[in-house]
Amino acid sequence: MPIPRAARTTLIRLGAVALAGVLLSACGSGATGAQDSGGKVTLTVDLFGTFGFKEAGLYQEYEKLHPGVTIKQSDTQEERNYWKALQTRLAGGGGLADVQAVEIGRIASVAQRQSDKFEDLNQYGAGKLKANFTDAKWGAATTQHGQVMGLGTDTGPGAVCYRTDLLKQAGLPTDREKLAQEWSTWEGYLKLGEKYMKNAPAKSAWIDSVRSVYTNVAGQYEERYYNASGKLVYEDSPAVKEAWNLSVRAEKAGLSAKLAQWTPSWNQAFAAGSFATLPCPAWMLGYIKGQAGDAGKGKWDVAKMPGRAGNWGGAYLSIPKAAKHKKEAYQLIEWLTAPEQQAKLFTKIGNFPSSVPAIAKVADTKDPYFSNAPIGKIFGDAAKEAPVQVLGVNDQDIQEQFAAALFEVEKKGTAPETAWKHAEKGIQNAIG
């Protein structure tokens, strides 16, 4: 679901949303769908996580606009499992959907190593859409030869989602401005967590998992696992060290509910009140609504993220060369990623746009579910301030290894030094 700027060497420079310059205003997709093919077409779309297309009614809207087109979506909850299955299908050439999603941490791999497996969208007219997207988002999916491997969906500027009822029970402030001041730094966030735990409601922790701390802290840096020349630098990276050390501190302070993210127990915890705060990218809003349900409305709020602005997540829609309905698939993804649809997704689901015209459209958005939090401003400001990140072809693999090592620390009691070594070994195995 992680905002990229063009830099086509051995790596891709990504930004949460680089909003520099004045880009052209929104334009419609002009897609004509299956009518152009002269018959009925069933388009298959394979996703991971929650993109929100179905939930926001976009598929239904598209089908009404394009009689003869039926859209069938399949999805995998955890991106890691999705990516593994996609690699298997790409290698075999079968079982691929007309539209395949690609996570931001994987787009470098597609652009640099797998461009022969995906359609160059320029041949369908994608070039005319460049002005709709930030340079970062567009550039990340562009190969060094100018091929466009995908159209951008959302981005992941960060904030903190929190339960006002739980904070109130623990005697802590619930006002989003007051909390933003108290946790203006990650040190402040952990200290407030320690206060919470002294009077926390039964069976409630400050945070879901220390992985949330790690991922969001690391996402606030320009360089994490690779430097600007494409060299692996994770062993000495200030971003990794700060993210790791803060995560370990959170675990030692007993702030974590020790929940493995994307598991059934984690999902159930949203409604059960198992944790009070969650550093959350914009796309997490829809996930929280889905898991906490109607009973959670008004209990959640959103405040500014501790530390610097950062980014976690974002995605693309791509078309495999083995797709059955390439032209119709392109028409669909052009429409789904157009400014109008990106704006609808944010107002209905919470997925923050990568389209600059759409960002302008949602600037004043508030979310009733999250206590009328001004999510357009909170996430919009974060998007403007976030650094341009350097990501390489194995960025996602490296991040997953550190996350797994931290889970060892909090769940199994593994010593941090030992877990770090496990992460290094896992990284070497993952990247070959």
Stockholm file with secondary structure:
# STOCKHOLM 1.0

chainA/1-432         MPIPRAARTTLIRLGAVALAGVLLSACGSGATGAQDSGGKVTLTVDLFGTFGFKEAGLYQEYEKLHPGVTIKQSDTQEERNYWKALQTRLAGGGGLADVQAVEIGRIASVAQRQSDKFEDLNQYGAGKLKANFTDAKWGAATTQHGQVMGLGTDTGPGAVCYRTDLLKQAGLPTDREKLAQEWSTWEGYLKLGEKYMKNAPAKSAWIDSVRSVYTNVAGQYEERYYNASGKLVYEDSPAVKEAWNLSVRAEKAGLSAKLAQWTPSWNQAFAAGSFATLPCPAWMLGYIKGQAGDAGKGKWDVAKMPGRAGNWGGAYLSIPKAAKHKKEAYQLIEWLTAPEQQAKLFTKIGNFPSSVPAIAKVADTKDPYFSNAPIGKIFGDAAKEAPVQVLGVNDQDIQEQFAAALFEVEKKGTAPETAWKHAEKGIQNAIG
#=GR chainA/1-432 SS CCCEECCCSSSEEEESCCCCSCCCCCCCCCCCGGGGGTSCEEEEEEEESCCCTTTTTHHHHHHHHSTTEEEEEEEESSHHHHHHHHHHHHHHTCSCCSEEEEEGGGHHHHHHHCGGGBCCGGGGTGGGGGGGBCHHHHHHTBCTTCCBCCEEEEEEEEEEEEEHHHHHHTTCCCCHHHHHHHTSSHHHHHHHHHHHHHSCCTTCEEESCHHHHHHHHHTTCSBSSBCTTSCBCGGGCHHHHHHHHHHHHHHHTTCBCCCCTTSHHHHHHHHHTCEEEEEEETTHHHHHHHHHCGGGTTTEEEEECSSSCCEEEEEEEECBTTCSCHHHHHHHHHHHTSHHHHHHHHHHTCCEESBHHHHHHTTTCCBTTTTTBCHHHHHHHHHHHSCEEEECTTHHHHHHHHHHHHHIIIIICCCHHHHHHHHHHHHHHHHC
#=GC SS_cons         CCCEECCCSSSEEEESCCCCSCCCCCCCCCCCGGGGGTSCEEEEEEEESCCCTTTTTHHHHHHHHSTTEEEEEEEESSHHHHHHHHHHHHHHTCSCCSEEEEEGGGHHHHHHHCGGGBCCGGGGTGGGGGGGBCHHHHHHTBCTTCCBCCEEEEEEEEEEEEEHHHHHHTTCCCCHHHHHHHTSSHHHHHHHHHHHHHSCCTTCEEESCHHHHHHHHHTTCSBSSBCTTSCBCGGGCHHHHHHHHHHHHHHHTTCBCCCCTTSHHHHHHHHHTCEEEEEEETTHHHHHHHHHCGGGTTTEEEEECSSSCCEEEEEEEECBTTCSCHHHHHHHHHHHTSHHHHHHHHHHTCCEESBHHHHHHTTTCCBTTTTTBCHHHHHHHHHHHSCEEEECTTHHHHHHHHHHHHHIIIIICCCHHHHHHHHHHHHHHHHC
//
